[in-house]
Amino acid sequence: MSSYASRALSAFVLLVPLQMSWGGEYAPRTDPPGPHANQADLDRRTRWLIGSGVGATYLYGLTSWWGDGFRSEFKVEREGWFGRDSKHGGQDKLGHYMFTYAGARLLTWGLESFGHTREKAIWLGAGTAFAALSGVEVIDGFARRWSFGPEDFAMNSAGAAAAVLLEQNPKLDRMFDFRIHYSPSVRQDGTRRDWEPISDYAGQTYYFVTKAEGFEALDRLPGLRYLEMSLGYQARGFETGGEPARFSYLGVSLNLGKLLREHVISEGRPRLRKVSDNLFEYVQFPVSGTWAERRY
């Protein structure tokens, strides 16, 4: 696996929020661009953003997944879901969901900040993320080392659908998050892998988070309004050797995004607030909470 390509793709995902600085203060559009809008400039920025994202994705594929070349026939393989007999214990399936979901939402934000209407940004962002990740799956079908996985395609679809649902329903978005925590895994020889959050399944943990701030009654309570309840999942030993094991978590954590938004980052810095909100919407920091673990 190429750590350079992984860093390139990770950097693009992290830099999408900074596109806000190109479009002035963050002000979501709900109306079509006016007759004096610079359509040519909007089209140029849109092509750059989508092209960079898709290009980074396929660069990663060429350097990390498809180095063994391709075959002429299209291979389909059912890999299973979260069972002990599956290839990765379901980590890869959650990864397909996560990166399609996060990619769709980050692209939506970038496209909206450039001047697209909110509805167009939502569908263009979700469609781009879904097409890019599903295109990867189709290419896998011809790759010598891989195959097309119907389960992966289904999770790409679910991630894109969830992104559209939450973007169109701000109340649900305030209630729920889906996040990833990543720490490079340790190989059988005791060495730690490079930074590869995309393909290092053994270093990933996923969390479905319910936030108190999304419920009006809880958001009025001084103590509870900053709390979250999380359901977590990770699988270990499927790639690194040893006995395969799956872990589920139930825990309570602090809503760091809300704390920063209300007590650290002033209202006069909307861009920084949005960058912070996005970071804590997709990334889980374990130091902010405590979890009970179950192994099976």
C-alpha positions as CSV (number, residue, x, y, z in Angstrom):
1,M,0.0,0.0,0.0
2,S,1.2,3.5,-0.8
3,S,1.3,5.8,2.2
4,Y,1.9,8.7,-0.1
5,A,-1.4,8.1,-1.9
6,S,-3.2,7.7,1.4
7,R,-1.9,11.0,2.6
8,A,-2.8,12.6,-0.7
9,L,-6.4,11.5,-0.5
10,S,-6.6,12.3,3.2
11,A,-5.2,15.8,2.6
12,F,-7.9,16.4,-0.1
13,V,-10.7,15.5,2.3
14,L,-9.3,17.8,5.0
15,L,-8.7,20.6,2.5
16,V,-12.2,20.7,1.1
17,P,-13.4,22.9,4.0
18,L,-10.8,25.4,3.2
19,Q,-12.4,26.1,-0.2
20,M,-14.8,28.2,1.9
21,S,-12.2,30.9,1.9
22,W,-12.5,31.3,-1.9
23,G,-16.1,32.1,-1.8
24,G,-16.3,34.7,0.9
25,E,-18.2,34.3,4.2
26,Y,-20.3,31.1,4.5
27,A,-23.8,31.9,3.4
28,P,-25.8,28.9,2.0
29,R,-27.8,29.7,-1.1
30,T,-31.4,28.8,-1.4
31,D,-32.1,30.7,-4.6
32,P,-30.8,30.4,-8.1
33,P,-27.7,32.5,-8.9
34,G,-28.7,36.0,-10.1
35,P,-28.3,37.2,-13.6
36,H,-25.0,38.9,-12.8
37,A,-23.5,35.8,-11.2
38,N,-20.2,34.7,-12.7
39,Q,-21.3,31.4,-14.1
40,A,-18.0,30.7,-15.8
41,D,-16.1,31.1,-12.5
42,L,-18.6,28.9,-10.7
43,D,-18.2,26.2,-13.4
44,R,-14.4,26.4,-13.1
45,R,-14.4,26.0,-9.4
46,T,-16.9,23.2,-9.6
47,R,-14.8,21.3,-12.1
48,W,-11.7,21.9,-10.0
49,L,-13.3,20.6,-6.8
50,I,-14.9,17.5,-8.4
51,G,-11.9,16.8,-10.6
52,S,-9.5,17.0,-7.6
53,G,-11.6,14.7,-5.5
54,V,-12.2,12.1,-8.1
55,G,-8.6,12.3,-9.3
56,A,-7.2,11.9,-5.7
57,T,-9.5,8.8,-5.3
58,Y,-8.3,7.1,-8.5
59,L,-4.6,8.1,-7.8
60,Y,-5.0,6.2,-4.5
61,G,-6.5,3.3,-6.4
62,L,-3.7,3.1,-9.0
63,T,-0.9,3.2,-6.4
64,S,-2.5,1.2,-3.6
65,W,-5.0,-1.3,-5.1
66,W,-4.5,-1.9,-8.8
67,G,-0.7,-2.3,-9.0
68,D,-1.0,-6.0,-10.0
69,G,-2.7,-5.1,-13.2
70,F,-6.1,-6.1,-14.7
71,R,-7.8,-9.0,-16.3
72,S,-10.2,-9.1,-19.2
73,E,-13.1,-10.8,-17.4
74,F,-15.3,-9.1,-14.7
75,K,-15.2,-10.9,-11.4
76,V,-18.0,-10.7,-8.8
77,E,-17.4,-12.0,-5.3
78,R,-19.7,-12.0,-2.3
79,E,-17.6,-11.2,0.7
80,G,-20.1,-11.3,3.5
81,W,-20.9,-8.6,6.0
82,F,-19.7,-8.7,9.7
83,G,-19.2,-12.4,10.3
84,R,-16.1,-14.0,11.6
85,D,-15.7,-15.7,8.2
86,S,-15.8,-12.4,6.3
87,K,-12.5,-10.9,4.9
88,H,-12.3,-7.9,7.2
89,G,-15.0,-8.4,9.8
90,G,-17.2,-5.7,8.2
91,Q,-14.6,-2.9,8.6
92,D,-14.4,-2.5,4.8
93,K,-18.1,-2.2,4.6
94,L,-18.3,0.5,7.1
95,G,-15.4,2.2,5.3
96,H,-17.4,2.2,2.1
97,Y,-20.3,3.8,3.9
98,M,-18.2,6.3,5.8
99,F,-16.1,7.6,2.9
100,T,-19.1,7.9,0.5
101,Y,-21.1,9.6,3.3
102,A,-18.4,12.0,4.3
103,G,-17.3,12.7,0.8
104,A,-20.8,13.5,-0.3
105,R,-21.3,15.9,2.6
106,L,-18.0,17.7,2.3
107,L,-18.5,18.1,-1.5
108,T,-22.0,19.5,-0.8
109,W,-20.5,22.1,1.6
110,G,-17.8,23.1,-0.9
111,L,-20.2,23.3,-3.9
112,E,-22.7,25.4,-1.8
113,S,-20.0,27.7,-0.7
114,F,-19.0,28.3,-4.3
115,G,-22.5,29.5,-5.1
116,H,-24.6,26.5,-6.1
117,T,-28.1,26.4,-4.6
118,R,-28.3,24.1,-1.6
119,E,-30.5,21.5,-3.3
120,K,-28.2,21.3,-6.4
121,A,-25.1,21.1,-4.1
122,I,-26.6,18.2,-2.2
123,W,-27.4,16.1,-5.2
124,L,-24.3,17.0,-7.1
125,G,-22.1,16.2,-4.0
126,A,-23.8,12.9,-3.3
127,G,-23.9,11.9,-6.9
128,T,-20.2,12.6,-7.3
129,A,-19.2,10.7,-4.2
130,F,-21.4,7.7,-5.1
131,A,-20.1,7.6,-8.7
132,A,-16.5,7.9,-7.7
133,L,-16.6,5.2,-5.0
134,S,-18.8,2.9,-7.1
135,G,-16.5,3.4,-10.1
136,V,-13.7,2.2,-7.9
137,E,-15.7,-0.9,-7.2
138,V,-16.3,-1.5,-10.9
139,I,-12.6,-1.2,-11.6
140,D,-12.0,-3.7,-8.8
141,G,-14.1,-6.2,-10.8
142,F,-11.4,-6.1,-13.5
143,A,-8.4,-5.9,-11.1
144,R,-6.3,-9.1,-10.8
145,R,-6.1,-8.8,-7.0
146,W,-9.7,-7.7,-6.3
147,S,-13.3,-8.3,-7.4
148,F,-16.6,-6.4,-7.5
149,G,-18.4,-6.7,-4.2
150,P,-22.2,-6.3,-4.1
151,E,-22.0,-5.6,-0.4
152,D,-19.5,-2.7,-1.0
153,F,-21.7,-1.3,-3.7
154,A,-24.7,-1.5,-1.3
155,M,-22.8,0.4,1.4
156,N,-21.7,3.1,-1.1
157,S,-25.4,3.5,-1.9
158,A,-26.4,3.7,1.8
159,G,-23.7,6.3,2.5
160,A,-24.8,8.5,-0.3
161,A,-28.5,8.2,0.7
162,A,-27.7,9.0,4.4
163,A,-25.8,12.1,3.3
164,V,-28.8,13.3,1.3
165,L,-31.1,12.5,4.1
166,L,-29.2,14.5,6.8
167,E,-28.4,17.4,4.4
168,Q,-32.1,17.8,3.7
169,N,-33.2,17.4,7.3
170,P,-31.2,19.7,9.6
171,K,-33.1,18.4,12.7
172,L,-31.8,14.9,12.1
173,D,-28.3,16.2,11.4
174,R,-28.3,17.8,14.9
175,M,-29.3,14.5,16.4
176,F,-27.0,12.0,14.7
177,D,-23.4,11.7,13.5
178,F,-21.4,8.9,12.0
179,R,-17.7,9.1,12.8
180,I,-14.4,7.3,12.4
181,H,-11.4,7.0,14.8
182,Y,-8.1,5.9,13.3
183,S,-4.8,4.9,14.8
184,P,-2.3,3.0,12.6
185,S,-2.5,-0.8,13.4
186,V,0.4,-3.0,14.5
187,R,1.7,-5.7,12.3
188,Q,2.5,-9.3,13.4
189,D,6.2,-8.3,13.7
190,G,5.4,-5.6,16.2
191,T,5.9,-2.7,13.8
192,R,3.3,0.0,13.3
193,R,1.8,0.7,9.9
194,D,2.2,4.1,8.1
195,W,-0.7,6.5,8.1
196,E,-3.3,4.7,5.9
197,P,-6.7,5.6,7.2
198,I,-8.4,4.5,4.0
199,S,-7.1,0.9,3.8
200,D,-5.8,0.1,7.3
201,Y,-9.0,-1.6,8.4
202,A,-7.4,-2.9,11.6
203,G,-6.8,0.7,12.7
204,Q,-10.3,1.9,12.2
205,T,-13.2,2.2,14.7
206,Y,-16.6,3.5,13.7
207,Y,-19.2,5.3,15.9
208,F,-22.8,6.0,15.5
209,V,-23.5,9.0,17.7
210,T,-26.7,10.4,19.2
211,K,-26.3,14.0,20.4
212,A,-28.3,15.6,23.2
213,E,-28.2,18.9,21.4
214,G,-30.5,17.5,18.7
215,F,-33.3,17.0,21.3
216,E,-35.0,20.2,22.4
217,A,-35.7,19.0,25.9
218,L,-32.1,17.8,26.5
219,D,-30.6,20.8,24.9
220,R,-32.1,23.1,27.5
221,L,-30.4,21.2,30.4
222,P,-27.0,22.8,31.3
223,G,-25.2,19.5,31.9
224,L,-26.7,17.1,29.5
225,R,-26.7,19.4,26.5
226,Y,-23.0,18.7,25.8
227,L,-23.3,14.9,26.1
228,E,-23.5,12.2,23.4
229,M,-24.2,8.5,23.4
230,S,-22.1,6.4,21.0
231,L,-22.4,2.9,19.6
232,G,-19.0,1.8,18.3
233,Y,-17.7,-1.1,16.2
234,Q,-14.3,-2.4,15.3
235,A,-12.7,-5.7,14.0
236,R,-9.2,-6.8,14.7
237,G,-7.0,-9.7,13.6
238,F,-8.5,-10.2,10.2
239,E,-5.5,-8.7,8.3
240,T,-2.8,-8.5,10.9
241,G,-2.8,-12.1,12.1
242,G,-3.9,-13.7,15.3
243,E,-7.4,-14.6,16.3
244,P,-10.1,-12.6,14.5
245,A,-12.2,-10.6,16.9
246,R,-15.0,-8.1,16.7
247,F,-15.7,-5.5,19.4
248,S,-18.8,-3.3,20.0
249,Y,-18.9,-0.3,22.3
250,L,-21.5,1.7,24.1
251,G,-20.4,4.9,25.7
252,V,-20.9,8.5,26.7
253,S,-18.7,11.3,25.4
254,L,-18.6,15.1,25.2
255,N,-19.8,17.0,22.2
256,L,-16.5,18.8,21.5
257,G,-17.9,20.5,18.4
258,K,-20.7,22.1,20.4
259,L,-18.3,23.1,23.2
260,L,-16.0,24.9,20.8
261,R,-18.9,26.5,18.9
262,E,-20.4,27.9,22.1
263,H,-17.4,28.7,24.3
264,V,-14.3,29.1,22.1
265,I,-15.0,30.1,18.5
266,S,-16.9,33.4,18.3
267,E,-19.8,34.0,16.0
268,G,-17.6,36.4,14.1
269,R,-15.6,33.5,12.7
270,P,-18.2,31.5,10.7
271,R,-15.6,29.7,8.5
272,L,-13.6,28.5,11.5
273,R,-16.8,27.3,13.2
274,K,-17.8,25.4,10.1
275,V,-14.4,23.7,9.8
276,S,-14.6,22.8,13.5
277,D,-18.1,21.4,13.1
278,N,-17.1,19.3,10.1
279,L,-14.0,17.9,11.9
280,F,-16.0,16.7,14.9
281,E,-18.9,15.5,12.8
282,Y,-16.8,12.9,11.0
283,V,-13.8,12.2,13.5
284,Q,-14.2,10.7,16.9
285,F,-11.7,11.5,19.6
286,P,-11.7,8.8,22.3
287,V,-10.2,11.1,24.9
288,S,-13.6,12.9,25.0
289,G,-15.5,10.0,26.5
290,T,-15.7,6.5,28.1
291,W,-16.9,3.3,26.5
292,A,-17.9,-0.2,27.7
293,E,-16.5,-2.9,25.5
294,R,-17.9,-6.3,24.4
295,R,-15.8,-8.8,22.4
296,Y,-17.4,-11.5,20.3
